[in-house]
Amino acid sequence: EDKVVQSPLSLVVHEGDTVTLNCSYEVTNFRSLLWYKQEKKAPTFLFMLTSSGIEKKSGRLSSILDKKELFSILNITATQTGDSAVYLCAVGSGAGSYQLTFGKGTKLSVIP
Amino acid sequence: ETGVTQTPRHLVMGMTNKKSLKCEQHLGHNAMYWYKQSAKKPLELMFVYNFKEQTENNSVPSRFSPECPNSSHLFLHLHTLQPEDSALYLCASSQDHRGAGGTQYFGPGTRLLVL
């Protein structure tokens, strides 16, 4: 059974701090790893990673994948209160059809 | 605005009611999905449609019945639900269910409460 584990489950930081969110996985026929941000309802897409060691960046957010050790990290630098959300990691897998398996998410709270 | 809309946004229903959730995507995608998100649990995939054909049904009870009349519209018909079915129901779409990327774009969800 495919499994995605995120840690920590929740995190409280002060504005300006840097945070690292973790995602480890065990899946059959890995295809991609995706990060989403969920504030109120709809998860919004952040990154898709398919290759090891290549960092993806978007502003203060960055992510990297290690396919040998089966994990990914999401970094957020200089955090702001607007970064408060649940960050979801999902792994796409499957030989023919494609399925996303989600982790439980990391709830990040950024306090002023 | 992600290009995926869902109605209604909130729904309260009794266990004997019949209701339907609607999802529409304006992204030109060919695959659409229903997910269930319960408190403190990961998103659970319920159904997948690719080019209007159902390709996945993850052991979902028959009281949930999907319908995909075309690539842009997806429905979830509900009947004789149980209180434990109360959850956020999210619709998503992607370019193709068998594609290598598979980035899914989500709608805002329907918050369902079953009394």
Boltz contact constraints between the chains, C-beta under 6 A:
constraints:
  - contact:
      token1: [A, 41]
      token2: [B, 108]
      max_distance: 6.0
  - contact:
      token1: [A, 41]
      token2: [B, 109]
      max_distance: 6.0
  - contact:
      token1: [A, 42]
      token2: [B, 106]
      max_distance: 6.0
  - contact:
      token1: [A, 42]
      token2: [B, 107]
      max_distance: 6.0
  - contact:
      token1: [A, 42]
      token2: [B, 108]
      max_distance: 6.0
  - contact:
      token1: [A, 43]
      token2: [B, 106]
      max_distance: 6.0
  - contact:
      token1: [A, 45]
      token2: [B, 103]
      max_distance: 6.0
  - contact:
      token1: [A, 48]
      token2: [B, 103]
      max_distance: 6.0
  - contact:
      token1: [A, 92]
      token2: [B, 102]
      max_distance: 6.0
  - contact:
      token1: [A, 97]
      token2: [B, 55]
      max_distance: 6.0
  - contact:
      token1: [A, 98]
      token2: [B, 97]
      max_distance: 6.0
  - contact:
      token1: [A, 98]
      token2: [B, 98]
      max_distance: 6.0
  - contact:
      token1: [A, 98]
      token2: [B, 102]
      max_distance: 6.0
  - contact:
      token1: [A, 102]
      token2: [B, 42]
      max_distance: 6.0
  - contact:
      token1: [A, 102]
      token2: [B, 43]
      max_distance: 6.0
  - contact:
      token1: [A, 103]
      token2: [B, 42]
      max_distance: 6.0
  - contact:
      token1: [A, 104]
      token2: [B, 42]
      max_distance: 6.0
